[in-house]
Amino acid sequence: MTLPPPSLAPPLSQASRPALPRHPPLAACMAAIRHPALYKNFMVHIFVMLPAAMLMCWIGLRVDAALGLAPLLTAAQRVPLGLGLIGVGGLWVWYVYGFLFLAGGGSPGSHVDGGPTTMVDTGPYTAIRHPSVLGKLAGVTGLGITFGSTAFLVAFVPILVVYSVITNRLLQERFCDQRFGERYARYRTRVPMLVPRPAGLARWARGEPALPDEAPPIAATAHPPGIWGELRWYLLGLGLLVGTFSLIWALVG
């Protein structure tokens, strides 16, 4: 997959903008949802992901029926468990998006306001590079449990995880490489993408950044050209996933 390189405006000096909090508190992170840049980002993700995930769950049920697979849990067990995972995942994404917005000076989506303008390596981002993915994974898993689709949980969810890893590396991290340069490259070598290490969790508990040796770089606040490119590639990827799952249904049906 070849992507056009983003064009960035000249970086701002440290003195040209107010300092951002490196450790925003929980209450402030949750309250940040009131900002248009953040709730618009949530609305875009819900519009893009929720219908696609529900459609894939429905296809998973059809695959279950074709293969004679029974739900892993009873209805009385899976509904509260599934809804609980959806709720926990949603709250976690809410928190980490608020943290990134306050500490990074921009919403998680470059298609909304151009993305963060300061590199964030504190809080949950000192333990893993993409903490929001864990919340999304919990929500999607909860959706599959609620629907009661074994095929979705056993086969489709791992494919969604691989899809998330690929898109984060090729889209989001590529953009961060362009914006924050060598420091982000060093951050990437020290902090894992999705599975935290004990050292990272300990840094988070102590309130330490992943790279304490210098101040985080600041990039331009202006929108880079082609900011809808990220959303376009996400839509294309989700379309391919739905098409792949539909093909599996056709083959086993």
N, C-alpha and C positions, 0 to 999 in steps of 0.2 A: 504494500500500500504506500503510494507516494503522496506526500502532503506538501502543499505550498508553504515555504518558510514564512513565519510571521515577521512583519516589518515593525520595528519598535521605534518610538520616539526617543530622543536623547534622555538619559536618566536625570532624575531630579537630585539636587544636592540635599544633604541631610538637613541643612538649615532652612530649606524652602518650604517645609511642611511640618505640622505638629507631630510630636512623637506619638507612636502608637503603643498601646499597652502590650507588653510581651507575655503577660500572664493574666488575661481577663478573667474575672471570677465567673462562677457558674451562673449566677443570677443575670449578670450582664450578657452572657452568651445566649441564654434563653430569651432574654428580652430583645435581642438584636433582630429577631424575626420581624419586628415592626418596620424595619427599614425596607423601602421598596426594592432595592437591589437584591436583598436576601429572600424576601417572600416571592419575588418574581422568579428567582432561581428555583425555589421549591415548586412553584406552579409548573414551570417547564419540565422538571424532572417527573413530577406526578403525572402530567399529561403524556409524557413520552413513555415512562416505564410501567405505570400501573396497568393501562389497557394491554400492553404487550405481555406483561407477566401473567395477567389473568387469562389472556388468550392461550398462552403456553400451558397454563394449568389445565385449561379445558381440553387442549390437545392431549396432554398427559393422561387425562381421564379416558379419552378415547383409546389411547395406546394400552392403558391398563385393561380395558374391556377386551381389546383384541388379543392380549396375551394372557388373560385370565388372572391378572394380578389383583390381590385384595389390598385394601388400605392397611397401613402399618399399625394404625390405632383405631379404636372405636370412635364413633361420633362424639360421645360424651367426653372422651379424652382429647381428641384432636382440636376441637373448636376452642376451648379455653387456652390450650397450649399454643395453638397457631395464632390466635388473636393476641395472646400475651407477647409472643415473639415479634409480631408486627408492631405492637405498641412500644416495646423496648427498643427495637431497631429504629423506629421513627424518632423516638426521643434522643437516641444516641446521635443520629444524623443531625437533628436539630441543634444539639449541643456543639458538635465539632464544626458544623457550618458556621454557627455563631462565633466560635473561637477563631476560626480562620478569617472571618469577616472583620472582627475587631482587631486581631493581632496583625493581619495581613493587609488591611486597608482596601479590601475588595471582596466581592462575592466569590464563591468557589467556581462559578461558571464564567469563562471569558466571553460567552455569548450574551451575558447580561450587562456587565459593566466593565469588561476588559480584564477581569480577574484580579487577584491580589497584587499589590504593588510593593509589598515588603515580604521577604522570605520568612516563613514561620518555621521555627525548629524548637518550639516550646510546647508545654502541655501534652496533649495526645500525639502531637506531631514530633515529639522527641522520642516516642516509642516506635511508631510506624509512620510511613509516608502517606498512607491513604486510609486514615481511620474511618472515614465515612463508609468505605466499602464494607466494613464489618457490620455496620448498622443496616445497610441495604441487603447484605446477605442474610441477616437475621430476619428482615422483613419478607424477603422472597421465600425463605425456608418456611416461615410462618404461614405464608399464603399457600404454599404447597401442602402443608400439614392440614390447614383448614379445608382445602378442597379435597383432601384425602387421596392425592395422586401419588402412588408409589413410583411410577416412571418419572414423574417430574422431580421428585426428591433424589432418586438414585442416579438418574442419567442427566436430566436437564439442568439441575442446579450446578453440578460440576462444570458443565459447559458454560453456564453463565459466569462462573468464577473465572474460567480461562478467558472469556470475553472481557471481563472487567480488568484483568491483569494486562491484556494486550492493549486495550483502549487507554488505560492509565499511563502505560509506558510510552505509547506512540503519540498520544495526544497531550495529556496534561503534563507529563514530565518533559516532553520535548519543548513545550511552551516555557516551562520553568527553566530548562537549560538555556533557552534564548534570553530569558529575562534576568536570571541571576547568576549565570556563568559558572565559574570554577567552584564557587562556594556551594552551589546546589549539587554539583558533581561530587564534592566531598561529603555533603549531607547524604547523598544517595548511597555512597559506599559504607557509611556508618549506620544508617537507619534502614531496617528492612521494609519491604513494601507492605506486607499484610500481617505477618506473624511476628509479634514482639519478642524481643530477647529479654532475659532478666535484667541486663544492664540498662536497657531502655526504660523498662518499667520502674527501676530504681531511680533513674534520672527524673522521670515524671513525678514520682513520689517526693523527691527532694526539691522539685521546682527548678531543675537545671536544664539549660538548652542542650541540644545535641552537639552544637559547635560553639563553645563558649569563648573562643579566642578572639572574636571580633564582632562588631555590630553587623546586623543583617543588611544586605544590600537593598537599595531602594530603586525601583524601576519607574518608568513614566506612568502617569495616571491617565494619559490619553488612551482612547480606544485604539488598539492595533487594527489595521485593515483586515477585513475578512474574519471578524470575530464569530460569525455564524458558522464558520467551517467546522468547529468542534461539534456543534449540535448536528450539523449535516452528516458527519461521519458516525455519530451515535445513532441517528435515525437509520442510516444505511445498515449499520451492524445489527440493530434490533430487527430490521426487516429480513436480513439474511438468517438470523436465528429463528424467527417465526417460520420462514420458508423451509429451513432445515428440519424443524420439528414437524411441520406439515408433511414433508417428504417421508419422514420416519413413520408417521401415522399411515400414510398411503401404502408403505411397504409392508407393514405388519397387519394392516387392516384386512 
